C-alpha cells in the first residue's frame, strides 16, 4: 500500500507539473496566437461598417488596437495608451474619403481596416 501511495503521489506531481508547463506556455504565447486586432473604431461616436455620410469636415476617430505596438492612421503614426486605446482627429475633403488604419504587433502580424466616408 505504501508503494501505491508513492506512485499516486509521483503521478499527481508529474501531472501538476505538466499542466503548469502547458498553462504557462499558453500564457506567454497568447499574443502570438491571437495576434493584433483593430476594434471598436468610431467616427464622431458612430460606428462605420461599410460607408458613412458625414456632415462635418473635422472628425474625431477613436478605437482600440489590441496587442499592437505600431499604429498608423492614413500612413501617419498615432499613439495609444497601455490598453491600446487611441484617439485622433482627421480632416475630411469634400466627397469620397478612405480612412486606413494599420496596426502591427511585436511579431510582425498586421491588421488593416479601411473605412469609407463621404463628406457632403
Secondary structure, DSSP 8 states (H G I E B T S, - for coil): -HHHHHHHHHHHHHHHHHHHHHHHHHHHHHHHHH--EEEEEEETTEE-SSEEEES-SEEEEEEEEET-SEEEETTEE--B-TTSEEEEEEE--SEEEEEEEEEE-TTS-EEEEEEEEEE-
